[in-house]
């Protein structure tokens, strides 16, 4: 994995990264998450993947992610998932 850009955002208590990963097939969300966690020695619960992008026919993948300092910092910034309502009969 090659780091293309790394920016420390002190206001939001996170590190914003763009990395280039070489893989034979699409790593998917979980594969990219594990690769970023290993590279930066961070917990997976503190990482938010923004995008895993590639060019057609290429084995290079561009990963855009944010690594938060703590789960509390992540919870204060990231939107919560919507809760689905039950359907009435």
N, C-alpha and C positions, 0 to 999 in steps of 0.2 A: 504494500500500500504506500502510495506517494502522497504527501500532503501538498495540495496546491495553494491553499490559503488558510490562515488561522487568525482569528480575531477574538480578543478577550473583551466581552461586554460587561463591564463592572456594574452598570445600572441594573441589568437583569440577572446578574450573577451566573453567567454562562460563557462558554467558549463556543464560537461559531466556526465550523470547519467546512472545507471543501476538499475532498480527497479523491484520488484516482486509484481504482482497484482493478487488478487484472484477474480475470476468472474465465474458465472455459465455458461456463454457462451463467445465466442470470443468478446472482446470489440471493435475490429476493430480500424481503424486509428482514427476516430473522438472520440470514447469513451476513448481511451488511451490518446489522446491529452487533453481532458477535465480533466481526472484524474491527469495528470502531472501538468496541469495549476493550479488546485485546491491545490495540495499537496505543490507546490513550490511558490504559489501566484504570478504567472507570466502570462503575456498576451499570448494568443494562437498564435499570430502572431510572437512571438519571439522564439517559440519552433519548433524544427525539430526532427521528429521521425525517427530514423534509422531502428528500427526493433521491431516487436511485435511477440514474439516466444513462443511456448508452446510444451509440450510433448503430444502425442496422449492419450486421455482419462483423462487428468489432467485438473484441473480447475485453475492452476497457470499459469500466463503469465509473461514472462520476457520482459520488455520494455527497449529499449536502446534509449536515446534521448539526444539532446543538447539544452540547454537553453541559448539564447544570451542575452546580456545586453540591446541591442536596435535593432530596425529594420535595422538601418544603418550597424551595425556590422554583422548582418545576411546577408545582401545584398552583403557585401564586400567579404564574405567567401563562401557562398553557390552558386553553379552553377545556372544560369538562365535556365528556361525551354526553350526548342527549339521551334521555331516558324515554324509551318508547312507551306510549300509553296503551292500556289494554282496550281492545275493541268491545263495544257494547253489543249485545245480541238484539 
